[in-house]
Amino acid sequence: MYILDHIMELLAKAGAERYGMEAVSQLEHALQSALHAERMGSSPELITACLLHDIGHLVDQGDEGLAEQGVDAQHEFLAARWLQQYFGAAVVEPVRLHVNAKRYLCRTEPHYWAGLSQASKTSLEVQGGIYSEAEAVAFITQPFAPDAVKLRRWDDAAKSPRLRTPDLAHYRPILAAALV
């Protein structure tokens, strides 16, 4: 399947690129996110969403360093638009909502913000900051918002330079199972 080859190539090329200001590459971050979802027994769709949640950084022209310049590249929307060509809402919507899930968690869990990496705190500011109480309530009532919150937690945990993961090929059949 051409699209699976294309996705694998995009992620493999990202393997050498550092993930923003984090201590891992884009590929390591994607694989770690997917591994956390897989370990929790998630569906192929949610594992796929975790693997591909930051693909918006890689499609189009890329956006390396924009958050540090005060620019929100809206990678979650770029990713969702690109992914909806190949995957259903159970993949697309958690990806689209994962940035807002960070804004939600900062509002609903006071300790959450303190646990964010500096890069994530920097990007939060350009992504709209912490939700108000009303925004948080409106967010969590959306379809797929609970999955976006799970994705967000695994995203936050996927920044360890020491975590071993399966290789990218391990996720190909999972991606295939999630295609529409």
Rosetta blueprint (number, residue, H / E / L):
1 M L
2 Y H
3 I H
4 L H
5 D H
6 H H
7 I H
8 M H
9 E H
10 L H
11 L H
12 A H
13 K H
14 A H
15 G L
16 A L
17 E L
18 R E
19 Y L
20 G L
21 M L
22 E L
23 A L
24 V L
25 S E
26 Q H
27 L H
28 E H
29 H H
30 A H
31 L H
32 Q H
33 S H
34 A H
35 L H
36 H H
37 A H
38 E H
39 R H
40 M L
41 G L
42 S L
43 S L
44 P H
45 E H
46 L H
47 I H
48 T H
49 A H
50 C H
51 L H
52 L H
53 H L
54 D L
55 I H
56 G H
57 H H
58 L L
59 V L
60 D L
61 Q L
62 G L
63 D L
64 E L
65 G L
66 L L
67 A H
68 E H
69 Q H
70 G L
71 V L
72 D L
73 A L
74 Q L
75 H H
76 E H
77 F H
78 L H
79 A H
80 A H
81 R H
82 W H
83 L H
84 Q L
85 Q L
86 Y L
87 F E
88 G L
89 A H
90 A H
91 V H
92 V H
93 E H
94 P H
95 V H
96 R H
97 L H
98 H H
99 V H
100 N H
101 A H
102 K H
103 R H
104 Y H
105 L H
106 C H
107 R H
108 T H
109 E L
110 P L
111 H L
112 Y L
113 W H
114 A H
115 G H
116 L L
117 S L
118 Q H
119 A H
120 S H
121 K H
122 T H
123 S H
124 L H
125 E H
126 V H
127 Q L
128 G L
129 G L
130 I L
131 Y L
132 S L
133 E H
134 A H
135 E H
136 A H
137 V H
138 A H
139 F H
140 I H
141 T L
142 Q L
143 P L
144 F L
145 A H
146 P H
147 D H
148 A H
149 V H
150 K H
151 L H
152 R H
153 R H
154 W H
155 D H
156 D H
157 A H
158 A L
159 K L
160 S L
161 P L
162 R L
163 L L
164 R L
165 T L
166 P L
167 D L
168 L H
169 A H
170 H H
171 Y H
172 R H
173 P H
174 I H
175 L H
176 A H
177 A H
178 A H
179 L E
180 V L
